[in-house]
Amino acid sequence: MEALKKTFYPNLEHPVAELSAYALSMGLFIISLKSEEIIRFEPSDVAHFKSWLDRHKIRDINKDIEITGPNKE
């Protein structure tokens, strides 16, 4: 876990250890931090950043919606 506190994506001010979940829309990432703060991030390479998030097992909210549907609980 200590290494994750020092793992950053270029131009993102928060280390991966602080990231909880994300949603992607039109090249803009809305990221939920573990502190319950919400931030926006627009990377220069959307596919690379998404891959980085997935590799670090950050939850993709869009996938949750696809699986359960927007009105299903």
C-alpha positions, 0 to 999 in steps of 0.5 A: 500500500505504501508504494501506491501512495507514491504512484501518480499518473502524469498531471493527476494531483492525487496518487492512485491510493486515493482514488475510489471510482470513476466515470468516463464521458466524452473524454472527461473522467469524473473521479471519486476519491476515498475522501469522498471528494469528486474531481474532474480529470481530462488526460491527453490520452484517454485510452491510456489513462483508462487502462491505468485505472483498470490496471490499478483496479479502480472501480468503473462506475459505467460498468456498474450501471451497465450490469445493474441498469440505471434503475435496478438495485 
